[in-house]
């Protein structure tokens, strides 16, 4: 297996590998950044990193046929720190045959996979994705139905309802009688006080006239 990684401090990613038959390479050493190559002015962001750019340049310009005899060693030797602005690394020790066995492997052993691709007409593609959307909608509806059924089958939570009744004043007949008597007593006392005050006033006036 060929493991390639393009990121800042990329070589630290494969330093922990222990499985056999892995040929690993990365774009930068520890404490190094992996820099972009160029940006798309329309998009306004970088579209490819330098390590990836020069790997693709080697493959597109030199590996031109499926029968190419170029080796992984030649690919690794094309790595130029001055162009990449970082130190690309290669780990050979896990690969069968070590460094010599890895460097002698053909590039096409890793990049020569060819797959048959069937191109479909635009109409057929539209029909296909419409069918896929319909299938997704059906899955959502089924999931929603099952959810609702599970809610309906679930027993309702037992609720403890407290019977809160308004507190009404209970007045007994005896208490009513006492209240009435106290009311009359208060009225009598008040009348007596008024009569007393009137008597005192009359007596005072009589004494002044004498």
N, C-alpha and C positions, 0 to 999 in steps of 0.2 A: 504494500500500500504506500502511496505517495501522499505525504501530508505537507501542505503548503499553507502558510498564514501570512497575511499582510496587515500588520497593526503596530502600534507603538510597543516596543519591548517584545516583539513577536517571538524571539528565540527562547524566551522563558516559558513559552507555552509547551514546547516539546521537550523541555528539560526533565519533565517528570514521567515521560513515557517509559514503559517497561515491557510492553508486548513485543514479540519478535516480528520480523519481516516488515518493519516500518522504515521508510526513507523519509526524513523530515527536513524541511527547510523553512526559514522565516526571513522577514524583511529587515529586522533590526535587533541589535543586542540590547541587554538590559541598560536602562537609563537613556536609551536612544529613541527618538521619535521616528515615525514612518511618514514621510512627506508626500503630499499630493503632487501630481505631475502638471496638470493644467485644469482650468475651469471652463465651464460653458458660460459664455457671456449672456446668453438668453436666459438660462436658468439662474445664474449667479452663484453657483456652487461648484466645487471641485468634482470632477466626474470619474477620476481614476487616480490611483496612487502610483508612485514611481516604480516600486517593485513589481506591481502587477503590469504596468505599462511595458517595461522592458522584457518581462517574461513573454507577454503577448507578441511583442515585436520580434523576438527570437523565433517563436513558433510560427508566426505568419510569414516571415521573410525567409527562413531557412528550412523549416520543416514543411516542404511544399507537396510531398507525395506520401501516400500511405506506406511506401516501401523505404522511407528515409532511414539512413543508417546512423544518423546523429545520435549521440549518447547523452545521458544525463550529466556526465562529466563536462561535456562541451557546453551544455546549458548553464551549469554552475560556474564555469570559467568565464561566461559572458557577463556575470554580475560585476558591475563597476561601481565601487563606493562613491566615486566622484559624480556619477550620474544619479545614483539612487539617494545620495546624501545620508546614507546609513550603511552599516555593515551587515550584509545578509549572512546568515549562518546555515550550515548543513550538518545534520547528524547522521553518521553512517553506521554506528556500532550495532544498532538493532537489526540492520538489514543482513540478509543471508549473503555471506562472502565479504562483509565489512565494506570498507571504503572502495576497494578495487571492484568488488562485485556490483556495488551501487553505481559507480561511475561508468562501468561498462554496459549497463542496461540501456537499451534503446529508449529514446524519448517516446517513440510510438507504442512502447509497451504500456505506457500510462495515458497517453493522449491519443491513441489510435482507435478508440472505440467508435464504431460507426453504427448508427441505428437507422432503420427505415422509417421515414416520416411520410405519412399520408396527409396530403393537403385536401381540405374539404372546401366546397364552395361556400360563399358567404351566406346563401340561403339556408344551407344545411346547418351551418354553425349557429345561425339565429334560432332555428328550430330546436337544436340541441340545448342551447342555454335556456330557452323558454321551458322545455320539458324539465330541465334541472330545477328551475325556479318553482315550477308547479310541484315537483316532488318535495322541495324544501317546505313550501307552504303546507302541503299535506302533513309532513312530519310535525310542523308546528301546531297545526290544528289537532292532530292526534294527541300530542303531548298536553295541550290545553284541556282536551276532553278528559284524559286520564286524571289530570290534576283536579278538575271539577268533580269527577266521580269519587275520587279519594276524599275530597272535602265533604261530599254529601254522605259518604258512608261512615265518616268519623262521628262517634257519639258526642253529643253536646256536653260541654263541661257542666258539672254539677254546680249549681249556683245556690248559695245560702242567702235566702231572702229574709231579712229581719222584718218582723211584723211591728212596725212602729206606729203606734196609735197616739193620737194627740192626748195630752194629759188634760183631763177635764176636772175642774174643781168640783168636788163632791161636798155639797152643803146639806147638812142634816136639819131637821125641823127644829131641834133644840138650839142649834147654832144660830138659825135665823131668828128665833125668839130672843136670844141673848143680844144679837145685833140690834134688834128693834128697841129693846129695853134700854140699851146703852145710848141709842139715838135720842130717845125721849128724855133720858136723864141729862144728856148734854144740853138739850133745848131748855129744860127747866132751870139748870144752873145758869145758863146764859141770860134767861129772863130775870132771874133773881139778881144777878149782877147788875143788869141795867136798872132795875127798880131801886137797888141800893144806891147806885150813883145818882139817880134822880132824887132820892130822899135827901142825900147829903147836900145836893145842890140847893134844894128847897130850904133846908135848915139853915144853910149859910146865908141865903138871901134874906130869910126872916130875921136872923140875928143882926145883919147889917142895917135893916130898916129900923130896928129898935135903937 
